[in-house]
């Protein structure tokens, strides 16, 4: 009849162990949620900063992805008669 108390202690120990692990995982999940929220905030700030940055005049229009500017004319070549 000693088997029943041993099983009870084993089950209790397992429950306690799983509860402790669940608490650690919950803490980790909360930490990751906070880090994701911070990262999201930083990404939004960077995105906002990029949208208000004045356009540099040193860069060609193609480098900025502007589709309104005409492409450079590479098809015309000046050939000299020789």
RAPE-V434335 format. One record per residue. N is the residue number from 1. RES is the residue in three letters. PHI is phi as a letter, one per 40 degrees, with the letter a starting at -180 (* if undefined). Layout:
{{N,RES,PHI} {N,RES,PHI}}
//
This chain:
{{1,UNK,*} {2,UNK,c} {3,UNK,c} {4,UNK,c} {5,UNK,c} {6,UNK,c} {7,UNK,c} {8,UNK,c} {9,UNK,c} {10,UNK,c} {11,UNK,c} {12,UNK,c} {13,UNK,c} {14,UNK,c} {15,UNK,c} {16,UNK,c} {17,UNK,c} {18,UNK,c} {19,UNK,c} {20,UNK,c} {21,UNK,c} {22,UNK,c} {23,UNK,c} {24,UNK,c} {25,UNK,c} {26,UNK,c} {27,UNK,c} {28,UNK,c} {29,UNK,c} {30,UNK,c} {31,UNK,c} {32,UNK,c} {33,UNK,c} {34,UNK,c} {35,UNK,c} {36,UNK,c} {37,UNK,c} {38,UNK,c} {39,UNK,c} {40,UNK,c} {41,UNK,c} {42,UNK,c} {43,UNK,c} {44,UNK,c} {45,UNK,c} {46,UNK,c} {47,UNK,c} {48,UNK,c} {49,UNK,c} {50,UNK,c} {51,UNK,c} {52,UNK,b} {53,UNK,c} {54,UNK,c} {55,UNK,c} {56,UNK,c} {57,UNK,c} {58,UNK,c} {59,UNK,c} {60,UNK,c} {61,UNK,d} {62,UNK,c} {63,UNK,c} {64,UNK,c} {65,UNK,g} {66,UNK,c} {67,UNK,c} {68,UNK,c} {69,UNK,c} {70,UNK,c} {71,UNK,c} {72,UNK,c} {73,UNK,c} {74,UNK,b} {75,UNK,c} {76,UNK,c} {77,UNK,b} {78,UNK,c} {79,UNK,b} {80,UNK,b} {81,UNK,c} {82,UNK,b}}
//
